[in-house]
Amino acid sequence: MTSVILALHLARRGMSTGEVGLLFTLALLTDAALTLVLSIRADKWGRRRTLVLSGFLMALAGVMLVVGESWWVVLLGITIGVISPGGNEVGPFLAVEQACLAQCTKAQQRTGLLAWYNVTGFVATAVGALSAGAWLKSVGSQEGASLVFWVYALSGGAVMALAMLLTRRVEIEKGQNTPLAKSHWTGLGESRSKVARLGGLFALDSFAGGFIPQSLLAYWFATRWSLNEWELGQVFFATSLLSGISGLVAASLSQKIGMVNTMVFTHLPSNVLLMLVPAMPSAGLAISCLLLRHCLSQMDVPVRQSYVMNLVRPEERSAANGIIATVRSLSAALSPMLAGGLLSPTAWLSGPLVIAGGLKSLYDVLLFRTFRSVPTEERD
């Protein structure tokens, strides 16, 4: 819900695209620091307790965005509540949740389960985008935005309640915290070098993705083709739905051609389609190209998550996920500020999409060359 309206809402409050981009950059930087602290300590503090705390921060942030007037209050609210400008999950949630799921499943089942996990998230994102667009169409932009942030606050309370209901099976038993995993401040032992190399590649992918978060992509369609919030909500409902459903194919595909091949051979064509979006001569064709891209662009996600789980020991999973998420957030934080300066009819309006597609293609090539021959253990 928030990603569809956030950039437009801030622009209506008098912020320039450059200020909005700077705000997103600062928010992503501070989100990264929060993610690192919580995920590295999650196994020690308790995974359920970490999720409860994260839900509380969501609720507090939603209230701050309703009542806050100044730029600094908005920044603080977006930061502590890990509000995503891109429509994708940020903060410690993914790192801890994926570690919980891996803890309770066999290695052979993991990619398929993570695919369904991502489908759930993408469907929720799709419904949120559609409902936000419909609500703003019916009541107006200002009042509708306030309600969206109240819903965000209530969602934080729901996260707290659900986290409290999780079984103890998601936690690491005391005997599983081996000296090897404790030997470094990162919480990683034998897998540090692999996580470092993988994190570096994911950083490039996230830096590229930071040029096209959903909020700025919504702004691009509104500026280039004059789409309103209701139309934008429908577009991003469809993209999220297609992204989630496409991930279900990834599990069976990875068993046939391998995890790294699945990540690269589905992701690379989607990046070419992204660069073609601004070249389309009409709004309909641009949207069609974007939808086709989302049939492929997220197929690598559950495979990538499962690949990381197989690379590291069980007691290192929260830390590994958190470090990778932090690196991704830090890299993505640099891009919106640059993209914001380009998102003007007098600048290079199509620049963010072209740059993102090109850099993401480079990531695919480097990932294939670096990890195509690196074996992984199927760790339960």
N, C-alpha and C positions, 0 to 999 in steps of 0.2 A: 504493500500500500504506500509506504513512504517513498519508495524509489520513483514512483510515477510522478509524484507531486513535489518532491523536495526542491529540486533546482528551480522549477517554475514558481513555487511558493516563495523562495528566497529572493528570486528576481522581482516578484511583485512587491516585496517589502523594501525594494530600493537598492538591492545589491547588483553590482555589475557581474558579467560572466567571469571576469578575472577574479573578483572577490569570492564568488561561489566556488570557482576552481581552487582558490587558495584555502577556503574553508574545508573543502573535501580533502585536500592534501594534508592539512594539519590534523583533521579528524582521523584520517587513516594512519598517520604517524603515531598518534597517541593511542589509537586502538591497538596498534601493533605492540606497543609497550605493555598494555594491559593484558593482551593475549599471552605474551611471553611469560609474564609473572604468574598468571593463573594456571597456564597449562603445564609449565615446568613443575609446579608445586601440587598439581592436581592429585597425583598418585599418593603423595604424602598427606595432604589435607583431607583427601577423600573426593572422588569424582562427583558423587551426588552433591556434596557440600559446595563444590565449585560451581556446579550448575545452578544451585539455589541462589548463590551470591550473584551470578551473572543475570539471573531473572530479576532479582531485586534492582540491579543497576538499570536494566531495561525499563522497569516501571518508573523509576525515578527520572530517567531521561525523558520519557513521554510527557510527564508532568511539566518538566522544565521547558520543553519545546512549545507547550501550550501557553504557559504564563510568561516565558522569557521574552524580552523585547530587544535587548542589546545583542550585538554580533558575538560578544564573548560568552554570553549565556547560551546562545545557540551552539557555539563551538563546544562548550562544556557538555551540553546535553547530548549532542551527536557522539562525543567522545566516550563518556561513561556508559552510554546506552548502546554502544557499538552499532549505531544505525548505519546501514549500508547504503551508500549512494548508488551502488551498482545493482541492487536487487538480489545479489547473492549474499550468502551468510558470511559475516565477519565476526571477529572476536573468538573467545575460547570455546564456543559451543561445538563446532565441528571437530576440533582436536580431541575434546573429552568424549563426545558422543561416539566417534569412530573407535576410540580405544575401548569404550564400553561394549560396543557391538562385537569387536574382534575378540574381546575377553570371553564372550558367551557363545562363540561359534567355531566350527571346524574350518580349517584353511580352505578346503574344497568348496565350502558354501559361502565364503566371505564375499567374493565379487558379486554374486547374485543378490545377496542380502544388502550389500551397499548400493546396488543398483535400485532396489526397491526403496531403500532409505532416501536416495536422491530423488526418486519419483515423488515420494511424499512431499519433500521440500519444494520441488518444482511446481507440483500441483497447487500447494498452498500459496506459492509466489504468484502463480497465474490467477488464482481466485482473488488474491489481494489486489493485484493490478487492475483486474476487471471491476471489482467492487469499488475501489477508490475512484476510478474513472466515472462509474455510474453515479456515485454519491456526489461528486463534484458537479456533475452535469445537472443534478436535480436541485441542489441547494446553493450552488455558487462556490467559488474558489476559496474565499476566506473562511466561511463557517465550516465548509467541508474539510479544510485542512486541519482545523482544530479537532474535529471529531476523529480524523485519522490518527492524530498523535495520542488522543485519549485511548483509542483502540490499541495502539502500540503499548501504552502503559498497562492496560488490562492484560495484554498478551504476556507481558513480563511476569505478572502475578500468576498466570496459568503455567508458565515455565517453572516457577518456583514450586507450585503444587505437584506438577508431574515429576519433577526431579526427586521430590520427597518420596514418591511412590515406587521408585526404581528398586529392584532387588539388590541385595548385597553381592550377588554374583558379579556385578559390574566392577567391583572394587578389587584392587590388587591385595592379595593376602600378604601378611607381614613377611613370610618366608620367601616371597618372590622378589623382594627388593635386594638383589644381589649386590655384593661389594663392587662388582664390575660396573653396574649401572650407577652406583653412588660415587664413583671415583672422579667424576667431573661435574662442574657446576651446571652443565646443561642437562644432567640426568641421563646422558648417553654414555655407552661404553664402547663396545666393539664396532658399533655401526656409525660412529661419528663421521668417518671419511665418506661413506656412501651418502649419508644424509646431507653432508656439506655439498657434495657434487650435485645431488638431486635438487637441493635447495637453490643452488645457483642457477640451474636451468629454469626452475619454476619461477624464480625471481624475474627472469627475462620475460616469461609468459605473462606474469602479473603486471609488469611495467607496461607491456603492450596493452593488456586489458584495461589498465587505468585510463587510457585515452577514450574508452567507450563505455563507462559505467552507464547503467540503464537511465539514470537521471539525466546525464548529458546527452545520451542518445535520444531520449524523449525531447529534450530541448532542440536537438538537431532536426528532428522530424517536424516539430512545431515551427521552427524558423524556416526550414527549406520548403516544406509542403503545407504549412499552416494547419496542421492537425490539432484538434482540441483534446482536452483531457479524456473525454469519453472514447474518442477514436484511439488515442494512445493506450488507454487501458485495454481495449480490445486487441491491439497489436501485441502488447506485452503479455497478455493472457495467452495468446497463441504461441508466442516464442517460448514461454516458460513451460507450457504443456508439451510442446514438441521436444524441448530439451529433456524433460523428464522421461517421456515415453521412449525416446531414442536410447537412453541409457540402459534399458532392459535388454537391448540387443547386444550390449557390450560384453556381458558375462559369457554368453555362448561363443561370441566371436573371439574373445581372448583365449578361450580353450582351444580353438582351432588354429589360430595364427600367432598366439603369444601376446603377452601383455604390452610390451613395447611397440610391437607392430600395430596393435589395435589403437594405442594412443596416438601414434604418428599418422597412420593411414586414414584415420577418420578426421583428425584435427586439421591436417594440411589443406584438404579441399575446402573446408569451412572457412579458412582464412582467405582463400581466393575469392569466395563468394562475398565475404565482408568488404573486400576492396572494390567489388563491383557494385555495391549498394549505391554509392553516390554517383555512379556513372549512369544509373537508370534514368530515362527521360520522363517518368511519371511517378507519382506517389504509389500507385498500385504496383508497378514493377519493382520499385525500391523495397516495398513491404514484402513482396513475393520473394525477392532475393534474400531478404533478412530471414524470412521464415524457412527457406530452403537451407540457409546456413545453420539454423538452430536444429535442423534435423540431424546434423552431424557434430556440431561444435562441442556438445557436452557428453558425447559417447565415451570420451576418454576419462571422465571424472571418476566413476566407480572403479575403473581399472587402475587408475593412478592411486586412489586411496587404498585399494587392496594391495597394490605393489609395495607401497610404503610399509604396510602392516607385515608383509612377508620379509622385508629387508631387516626389520629390527626385532629385538626380543620383546616379550609381552610387557615387562616392567619398564620398557623404554618408549612405549607407544604414545602415551600422552605427551611426553616431552618431545618426541620426534615430530608428531603432528603439530604441536605448538610452535616449535622452532620453524618448521616449514611454513606454517600459517603466518608467523611473524615476518619472515623474509618476504613472503608474497605480499603482505600488507604494506611493508616498508617500500617495496618496489612499486606497488600500485599507487602509493601515496604521492609519488613524484610526478605522475602523469597528468592528473586532472588540472593542475595549475598550468601546465603547458597547453593542454587541450582547451581550457577556458579562454586562453588568449587567441586561439584559432577559430573558436565558434562565433564568428561574426561574418555577416555577408561581405564586409569590407576586407576581411582577412582571408584565410584559406579554410572555408567552411567544411570542405570535405577532408581536410588534412587529418583529423583524428582517426577517421575510419581507415584511410589509406596507410597511415603510419602503423596503426594497430595490426592490420592484416599482414603487413610486411615483416614486422618484428616477430609476430606469432609464427610465421612461416619459418623464420630463422631458428626459433626455438625448436620447432619440430625436427629440423635437419640436425641440429646439435644433439638433441635427445636421442635420436636414432643412432648417430655415430658413437655416442658415449656409452649407452646402456644396452645396445642390442645384444651384446655377448656377455652381460653381467648376470650370472645365475642368482636365483633367489631360493631360499628355503621356504617351504610351506609351513609356517609356524602356527601352532594351535595355542 
